[in-house]
Amino acid sequence: MNGFRNSSRNGQVWRYQRAGSRAVILEVSGRWMEAAEAWRRAAGVAPRTDWQ
């Protein structure tokens, strides 16, 4: 079972997806400054390979 080997990376992706969905919610509700900050935070959490 290789589930344990990838657990840390999966945790990173999960945190990134949560941060991204929070930013979307803020955008939809019109809170642009907070959404931009949430996107910046999501970018800092995301694994770098996902951005290439």
Contacts in CASP RR format, 6 or more apart in sequence:
PFRMAT RR
TARGET T0000
AUTHOR 0000-0000-0000
METHOD contacts of the structure
MODEL  1
MNGFRNSSRNGQVWRYQRAGSRAVILEVSGRWMEAAEAWRRAAGVAPRTD
WQ
9 47 0 8 1.000
12 45 0 8 1.000
12 46 0 8 1.000
12 47 0 8 1.000
13 46 0 8 1.000
13 47 0 8 1.000
13 50 0 8 1.000
15 45 0 8 1.000
16 42 0 8 1.000
16 45 0 8 1.000
16 46 0 8 1.000
16 47 0 8 1.000
16 50 0 8 1.000
19 38 0 8 1.000
19 39 0 8 1.000
19 41 0 8 1.000
19 42 0 8 1.000
19 45 0 8 1.000
20 38 0 8 1.000
20 39 0 8 1.000
20 42 0 8 1.000
22 38 0 8 1.000
23 35 0 8 1.000
23 36 0 8 1.000
23 38 0 8 1.000
23 39 0 8 1.000
23 42 0 8 1.000
24 35 0 8 1.000
26 32 0 8 1.000
26 34 0 8 1.000
26 35 0 8 1.000
26 38 0 8 1.000
27 35 0 8 1.000
43 51 0 8 1.000
END
